[in-house]
Amino acid sequence: MTFYFYKNNVFLVAILLLLEDSFLKVIRTPSTSHRIQVDLSKELKVRVHSLLNGPCTKYTEVKSTRYAEVVRSPGRGSAVVQRLGCVFHRMEYTECTWEQANHTSLHRLYYWYVDSGATQECPEYIFHDDVRRGCRFTRGQLPVSSLVSICVNSSSPTRASEPAYLYLKIHNHVKPAATEELSLKVVSDVEPRLQLEWTQPVGRVPGHCLQWEVEHSSDRSNGSQPRTKGTVTTETSLRMPLPSDAERFCYRIRSKLADCCAKHGIWSDWSHWECYFPAKR
């Protein structure tokens, strides 16, 4: 979306206050237009102030008290799809999927980003019962760190529907594969302890970017309910006290990108349970 405004003083700088999703963003620009990517499915408010600075103000910034304002509201029609979302699986391929709001419509996905500017259609649609339910991108078809705009619309001639929009950076939507190899053994320390170990999942996600959630459960010999606890770590192993009154001790893990590599992340599926039976040894 591009905003145009006018100025009549060489020292004027426009201040744009953008309110989107209850977040305020301030942009300063000496130009008479500004182009940004926004989520068109949500209300957007733009407020433009003028800012003077230079000899005529003795080099003191003076912001106008009056301002111009533009509010863009989404349409009132029903949404063409529901639950539009994208997942970058294992950093190898991306799937953007949705739920159908109207099974008689033919849906199309279009995407564009700042570095390109050109709008392109989905390279490979995902079908379920002969109905388009998503789009698949191979690695390299979407920029990993650039802002991407995605639009899904409908060509139904019988009803008016509002397009669905998504605005995201793909590297913030990485979902690692589930870990397949786990091991559990007793090691000698000052006192016997359980050594939990696992390998990194398959895929292209760098190992230093992963954090792990370890969920462990033990069945007590006194007949009490199993106790389940969770631990988060950046290591691929964990040592725990050997439960003395447990008939069975089990654990499983899942992973996602840590904050050092992405602003957001999607937890992988849980691994299988790996169990230790002290009563049988």
Secondary structure, DSSP 8 states (H G I E B T S, - for coil): -EEE-----TT-EEEEEEEETTEEEEEEESSSEEE----TTS-EEEEEEEEE-SGGGTT--EE-S--EEEEE---SSEESEEEEEEEEETTTEEEEEEEES-TTS-EEEEEEETTT---EE-SSEEEETTEEEEEEEETTSS-SSSEEEEEEEE--SS--EE-EEEEEEGGGGEE------EEEEEE-SSS-EEEEEE---SSS--GGGEEEEEEEEEEETTS---EEEEEEESSSEEEEE--TTEEEEEEEEEEEE-TTT-S----------EEE-GGG-
